[in-house]
Amino acid sequence: MAKKRTLLNNRALTLLVGGLLNAYGQVVLLTSRLRIEADPELDLLVKSSGEPVIYALWHSHVFFVPLLRSYERRPVSVLLSAHRDAQIVGVAARLRGIRLVVGSSTRGGARAYLQLLRVLQQGQSVGITPDGPKGPRELVKPGVIHLAQQSGCAVVPVALACSRVHRLRSWDCTFLPLPFSRAVFVLGAPIYFSADAPIEALQDELNRAMESTVGRAQARITGPQPGLVGTSHG
């Protein structure tokens, strides 16, 4: 463990591995058939009205946060854990045009929350992994709900499914796509959260929406594929 920490604290090595991770992502995109599928209500909100939203995707899908920028075609800020392991992902995300807000529930959380709020107030969308940085896996924590209530912005459940994938041996079973795959990136309907409702009920509501979005994405891959068109998104 001490050796791992020493390696992760090596800035040059972190930049190198992050660059390799970004290059791998490019290979996956160039060799795969990718479809981005957004709810019509989200298209109206983001593409037509230019409103900011809060994208929510499970921590296991963090590899795909650059696709949020591909969808919006404008900068998106993503909350990244302050833990050492996240530094490599951060390097790759920056190379793909993602802006980072660093913090978590255990390190710099209050500062990161205020920064996300400012970003939303400035009209820019943000991305959050509501079960991060250390789980429990695929269970929504209250932070994303509070951010939605205070900002007045909608939360958008996001998921990706891929025909060829490897699961890492991490707490979240990180989803690593393989080249030459069929993939679909699904962005669900925007959800607004009342400031008066019990927080636990709202967490359950978002959990159900996340599960539904994951199911939709998986169905696009495992079910019939009529008219699936491969597109490259940068």
C-alpha positions in Angstrom: 0.0 0.0 0.0 2.8 2.4 0.9 4.4 1.7 -2.5 1.1 2.4 -4.3 0.8 5.8 -2.5 4.3 6.7 -3.4 3.6 6.0 -7.1 0.4 7.9 -7.1 2.2 10.9 -5.5 4.6 10.9 -8.4 3.3 13.8 -10.6 5.1 12.7 -13.7 3.8 9.2 -13.5 0.3 10.4 -12.8 0.5 12.6 -16.0 1.8 9.7 -18.0 -0.8 7.2 -16.9 -3.5 9.8 -17.3 -2.4 10.5 -20.9 -2.4 6.8 -21.6 -5.9 6.5 -20.2 -7.0 9.3 -22.5 -5.4 7.7 -25.5 -7.1 4.4 -24.7 -10.4 6.2 -24.6 -9.7 7.7 -28.0 -9.0 4.2 -29.4 -12.3 2.9 -27.9 -14.2 5.8 -29.5 -12.6 5.4 -32.9 -13.1 1.7 -33.1 -16.6 1.5 -31.6 -20.2 2.3 -32.7 -21.4 4.9 -30.2 -24.8 6.4 -30.0 -25.8 9.3 -27.7 -29.5 9.1 -26.8 -31.0 12.1 -24.9 -34.5 12.5 -23.7 -36.4 15.1 -25.8 -37.2 17.2 -22.7 -33.5 17.4 -22.0 -32.7 18.5 -25.5 -35.2 21.4 -25.1 -33.8 22.4 -21.8 -30.1 22.2 -22.7 -29.9 22.6 -26.5 -32.7 25.0 -27.1 -32.9 27.0 -23.8 -29.2 26.7 -22.8 -30.1 25.9 -19.2 -27.5 24.2 -16.9 -28.3 20.8 -15.4 -26.8 18.4 -13.0 -25.7 15.2 -14.7 -25.7 12.2 -12.3 -23.9 9.0 -13.3 -22.7 6.1 -11.1 -19.1 6.1 -10.0 -18.5 3.0 -12.1 -19.2 5.0 -15.2 -16.7 7.8 -14.4 -14.6 6.8 -17.5 -17.4 8.3 -19.7 -17.7 11.8 -18.2 -16.1 13.3 -21.4 -19.2 12.3 -23.3 -21.2 14.9 -21.3 -19.2 17.5 -23.1 -19.7 15.7 -26.4 -23.5 16.0 -25.9 -23.6 19.6 -24.7 -20.9 20.8 -27.1 -19.8 23.3 -24.5 -17.8 23.1 -21.2 -19.0 20.9 -18.4 -17.5 20.8 -14.9 -17.3 17.5 -13.1 -16.8 16.8 -9.4 -13.7 14.7 -8.9 -12.7 13.1 -5.6 -9.7 14.6 -3.9 -8.3 11.1 -3.3 -5.0 10.1 -4.9 -6.5 7.4 -7.1 -8.7 10.0 -8.9 -5.8 12.1 -10.0 -5.2 9.8 -13.1 -8.8 10.1 -14.1 -8.6 13.8 -13.7 -5.6 14.1 -16.1 -7.6 12.1 -18.7 -10.7 14.1 -18.2 -8.9 17.5 -18.6 -7.4 16.2 -21.9 -10.9 15.6 -23.1 -12.0 19.1 -22.3 -13.7 18.5 -19.0 -13.3 21.1 -16.2 -12.8 19.7 -12.8 -14.0 20.6 -9.3 -12.0 18.7 -6.8 -13.5 17.6 -3.5 -15.5 14.8 -1.8 -17.5 14.0 1.3 -14.3 13.5 3.2 -11.9 16.1 1.7 -12.8 19.6 0.6 -16.5 18.8 0.4 -17.9 22.2 1.4 -15.6 24.1 -0.9 -16.4 21.8 -3.8 -20.1 22.2 -3.1 -20.0 26.0 -3.2 -17.9 25.8 -6.4 -20.4 23.6 -8.1 -23.2 26.0 -7.0 -21.3 28.9 -8.5 -20.7 27.0 -11.8 -24.5 26.3 -12.1 -25.3 29.9 -11.3 -23.0 31.0 -14.1 -25.0 28.8 -16.5 -22.7 25.8 -16.9 -23.8 22.2 -16.4 -22.0 20.0 -13.9 -21.5 16.2 -13.5 -21.6 14.3 -10.2 -21.2 10.6 -9.2 -23.9 10.5 -6.5 -22.5 7.2 -5.0 -18.9 8.5 -4.8 -16.2 8.7 -3.7 -16.3 5.4 -1.8 -19.9 4.1 -1.9 -22.0 2.4 -1.0 -22.1 1.4 -4.7 -25.1 2.6 -6.7 -26.9 4.3 -3.8 -27.6 8.0 -4.0 -26.2 10.2 -1.3 -28.0 13.5 -0.3 -25.4 15.9 -1.7 -26.7 15.9 -5.2 -30.3 16.4 -4.0 -29.2 19.4 -1.8 -27.3 20.9 -4.8 -30.4 20.6 -7.0 -32.7 22.1 -4.4 -30.4 25.1 -3.7 -29.6 25.8 -7.4 -33.0 25.1 -8.8 -31.4 23.0 -11.5 -32.7 19.7 -12.8 -30.9 16.4 -12.2 -30.4 14.2 -15.3 -29.7 10.5 -14.8 -27.0 9.2 -17.1 -25.8 5.7 -18.0 -23.8 3.9 -20.6 -23.9 0.3 -21.8 -21.4 -1.4 -23.9 -21.3 -4.7 -25.8 -17.7 -5.5 -24.8 -16.6 -4.4 -21.3 -14.3 -5.3 -18.5 -15.1 -4.7 -14.8 -12.3 -3.6 -12.6 -11.8 -5.1 -9.1 -12.6 -1.8 -7.3 -15.3 -1.0 -4.8 -17.6 0.3 -7.6 -16.7 -2.4 -10.2 -15.5 0.3 -12.6 -16.9 -0.1 -16.1 -14.0 -0.2 -18.6 -15.1 -0.4 -22.3 -13.2 -2.5 -24.8 -12.4 -1.5 -28.4 -14.6 -2.6 -31.2 -17.8 -2.4 -29.2 -21.4 -1.2 -29.6 -22.1 1.5 -27.0 -25.0 3.7 -26.1 -24.8 6.7 -23.8 -28.3 7.5 -22.4 -29.3 10.8 -20.8 -32.7 10.6 -19.1 -35.4 13.1 -18.5 -34.6 16.1 -16.2 -35.9 15.8 -12.6 -36.7 18.7 -10.4 -36.7 18.2 -6.6 -39.0 20.1 -4.2 -37.4 21.8 -1.3 -40.2 20.6 0.9 -40.1 16.8 0.3 -38.2 14.5 2.7 -34.6 14.1 1.5 -34.8 10.3 1.8 -37.8 10.2 -0.5 -36.0 12.3 -3.1 -32.9 10.0 -2.8 -35.1 7.0 -3.5 -36.7 8.8 -6.5 -33.3 9.5 -8.0 -32.1 6.0 -7.3 -35.1 4.6 -9.3 -34.5 7.0 -12.1 -30.8 6.0 -12.3 -31.7 2.3 -12.3 -34.3 2.9 -15.0 -31.7 4.8 -17.2 -29.2 2.0 -16.7 -31.8 -0.5 -17.7 -32.7 1.5 -20.9 -29.0 1.7 -21.9 -28.5 -2.1 -21.4 -31.7 -2.8 -23.3 -30.3 -0.9 -26.3 -27.3 -3.2 -26.4 -28.8 -6.6 -25.4 -32.0 -6.2 -27.4 -32.6 -5.8 -31.1 -30.5 -3.1 -32.8 -32.5 -1.8 -35.7 -31.1 1.4 -37.2 -28.2 1.7 -34.7 -25.8 4.1 -36.3 -22.2 4.5 -35.2 -21.0 8.0 -34.7 -17.8 9.4 -33.4 -18.1 12.1 -30.7 -15.1 14.3 -29.7 
